[in-house]
Amino acid sequence: MSLGHFRGFLILLYMEFFRIINTRTSETAIQNEINTNSIPEINPDIIILDGNEEQFQIGSLWGEFTIRRDNIKGGIRFSMLDCPNALAWTITTGYPPEREKTILHLTINRTQKPPEFIEEIEEFLESWVVGLEERF
């Protein structure tokens, strides 16, 4: 990704990743079924270390981080509060780009990262995809 200019405006293109998962679920099911008890079952790359449903500590392939979980329109958002890349991801349904499917969307606040880090993000997303397909 890169920076660009358009009619005097600076446009920041950042790194974002989408997965469209061929599962049918609801906002309520996502919000109720993806919690600190089920996250390690859905994504075994995440270990819950401590905390509550809204804010908790995890162990992951990138180390230990504090995660904030928020209910949002269509599903949930996870934010790594102490991540230097401001990594965040959402799991939603009922909205574009595929209203009838589940959307996994992840962003970081960088325009470039080493290929190894991008591969780790891809693996992280794939673990979520597999787990969500099994769950829903």
C-alpha positions as CSV (number, residue, x, y, z in Angstrom):
1,M,0.0,0.0,0.0
2,S,1.1,3.6,-0.4
3,L,0.4,7.2,0.0
4,G,-1.1,9.2,-2.8
5,H,-2.4,12.7,-3.6
6,F,-5.8,13.5,-5.1
7,R,-6.8,17.1,-5.8
8,G,-4.8,18.5,-2.9
9,F,-5.8,15.8,-0.4
10,L,-3.4,13.4,1.0
11,I,-4.8,9.9,0.7
12,L,-3.4,7.2,3.1
13,L,-3.8,3.7,1.9
14,Y,-3.2,1.3,4.7
15,M,-3.0,-2.4,5.0
16,E,-6.3,-4.2,5.3
17,F,-7.3,-7.8,4.8
18,F,-10.7,-9.3,4.1
19,R,-12.1,-12.8,4.2
20,I,-15.6,-13.6,3.1
21,I,-16.7,-16.7,4.9
22,N,-19.4,-18.9,3.5
23,T,-21.4,-19.1,6.7
24,R,-24.8,-17.8,7.6
25,T,-25.2,-16.4,11.0
26,S,-26.6,-13.3,12.7
27,E,-25.2,-10.2,14.6
28,T,-26.6,-11.6,17.8
29,A,-25.0,-15.1,17.3
30,I,-21.6,-13.5,16.6
31,Q,-21.9,-11.3,19.7
32,N,-23.1,-14.1,21.9
33,E,-21.0,-17.0,20.7
34,I,-17.6,-15.4,20.3
35,N,-16.4,-14.7,23.8
36,T,-13.3,-15.4,26.0
37,N,-14.5,-19.0,26.5
38,S,-14.9,-19.8,22.8
39,I,-12.1,-17.8,21.2
40,P,-9.4,-20.5,21.9
41,E,-11.8,-23.1,20.4
42,I,-12.4,-21.0,17.3
43,N,-8.8,-19.8,16.9
44,P,-6.3,-22.0,18.6
45,D,-3.5,-19.5,17.9
46,I,-5.0,-17.3,20.7
47,I,-4.6,-18.2,24.4
48,I,-6.6,-16.2,26.9
49,L,-4.4,-15.3,29.8
50,D,-6.6,-13.1,32.0
51,G,-9.4,-10.5,32.0
52,N,-13.1,-10.3,31.3
53,E,-15.4,-10.3,28.3
54,E,-14.6,-6.6,27.4
55,Q,-10.9,-6.5,27.9
56,F,-8.5,-9.4,28.3
57,Q,-4.9,-10.4,27.8
58,I,-3.9,-13.0,25.2
59,G,-0.9,-14.9,24.2
60,S,-0.4,-15.1,20.4
61,L,2.2,-15.8,17.8
62,W,3.2,-12.1,18.2
63,G,3.5,-12.2,22.0
64,E,1.2,-11.0,24.8
65,F,-1.3,-8.3,24.1
66,T,-4.3,-6.6,25.7
67,I,-7.5,-7.1,23.6
68,R,-10.6,-5.0,23.8
69,R,-13.8,-6.6,22.5
70,D,-16.7,-4.4,21.4
71,N,-20.1,-5.2,20.1
72,I,-20.6,-3.2,16.9
73,K,-23.3,-3.1,14.3
74,G,-23.3,-6.4,12.5
75,G,-21.0,-8.2,15.0
76,I,-17.9,-7.6,17.0
77,R,-14.6,-5.7,16.9
78,F,-11.3,-6.8,18.5
79,S,-8.5,-4.2,19.1
80,M,-5.0,-5.0,20.2
81,L,-4.6,-2.0,22.5
82,D,-0.8,-2.3,23.0
83,C,0.1,-3.4,19.5
84,P,2.6,-1.1,17.7
85,N,0.7,-1.8,14.5
86,A,-2.7,-1.0,16.0
87,L,-4.0,-4.3,14.7
88,A,-7.8,-4.7,14.9
89,W,-10.2,-7.1,13.3
90,T,-14.0,-7.3,13.0
91,I,-16.3,-10.2,12.4
92,T,-19.6,-9.1,11.0
93,T,-22.6,-10.1,8.9
94,G,-25.6,-8.5,7.3
95,Y,-23.7,-5.7,5.4
96,P,-21.7,-5.3,2.2
97,P,-19.7,-6.7,0.6
98,E,-21.7,-9.9,1.2
99,R,-24.8,-9.4,3.3
100,E,-25.6,-13.2,3.6
101,K,-22.1,-14.2,4.6
102,T,-19.7,-13.6,7.5
103,I,-17.0,-10.9,6.9
104,L,-13.6,-11.0,8.6
105,H,-11.8,-7.7,8.2
106,L,-8.4,-6.9,9.7
107,T,-6.4,-3.7,9.6
108,I,-3.0,-2.4,10.7
109,N,-1.9,1.2,10.6
110,R,1.1,0.6,8.4
111,T,1.5,1.0,4.7
112,Q,4.2,-1.7,4.4
113,K,5.4,-4.6,6.4
114,P,7.9,-7.4,5.8
115,P,6.5,-10.4,3.8
116,E,7.0,-12.6,6.9
117,F,4.6,-10.4,8.9
118,I,2.0,-10.4,6.1
119,E,2.3,-14.2,6.1
120,E,1.6,-14.3,9.8
121,I,-1.4,-12.1,9.4
122,E,-2.7,-14.5,6.6
123,E,-2.2,-17.5,9.0
124,F,-4.0,-15.6,11.8
125,L,-6.9,-14.9,9.5
126,E,-7.0,-18.5,8.2
127,S,-7.2,-19.8,11.7
128,W,-10.3,-17.5,12.3
129,V,-11.8,-18.6,9.0
130,V,-11.5,-22.3,9.8
131,G,-12.9,-21.8,13.3
132,L,-15.8,-19.7,12.2
133,E,-16.7,-22.1,9.5
134,E,-16.8,-24.9,12.1
135,R,-18.7,-22.7,14.6
136,F,-21.4,-21.3,12.3
